Amino acid sequence: MKRDSRKTEIIKTATKLFKEKGYSAVTMRDLATAMGIKAASLYNHISSKQEILSDIIISLAEEFTYGLEAIKKTEENSIEKLKKICHLHVNITANNPYGMASLNNDWMHLEDQLTYYKKLRKDYEEDFRTVIEEGVKTNLIKDAKTDVMLFSMLSTLRSLYIWLPKKEDVKLELFADELSSILINGINK
């Protein structure tokens, strides 16, 4: 097996273990056992458990950041941008629900990458807020507290990893459309 594919396998296995047990509770021995290899063999592919966590969290945070940057650059109105943001979250979560658990629950364990991660998160939230504020300015979104709207949407989108894997029969595009409609339009008749 190639070095890169073995590292990918290690990260994939660790991601699942981190979700099941929590980052702090997983040892390198646990990871080696789950992979059916000796713990010392792991170090041929990775330097530490911290490297694994960083790879998981930073890659997802960058995927969200780049995705939102691309959405912001479009000429679409803020409602369409918000719909695309919902689709972005649904698709990333569906492709990596275990990694999303680490992103949401274990980010504070980052060491060398913590400052970088916090900047990515802050920038992402500011870009999201800007999309909402554009909608308020153009009268497409009601003039309410932007922070409350942002918090409401992000809380739901960030917790998709809990609910989505339990729904194997979900058609992702349809689900993302319905979710964005509810988050944007509310539940009023």
Secondary structure, DSSP 8 states (H G I E B T S, - for coil): --HHHHHHHHHHHHHHHHHHH-GGG--HHHHHHHHTS-HHHHTTT-S-HHHHHHHHHHHHHHHHHHHHHHHHHSSS-HHHHHHHHHHHHHHHHHH-HHHHHHHHHTGGG-STTHHHHHHHHHHHHHHHHHHHHHHHHTTSS-SS-HHHHHHHHHHHHHTHHHHGGG-TT--HHHHHHHHHHHHHH-S--
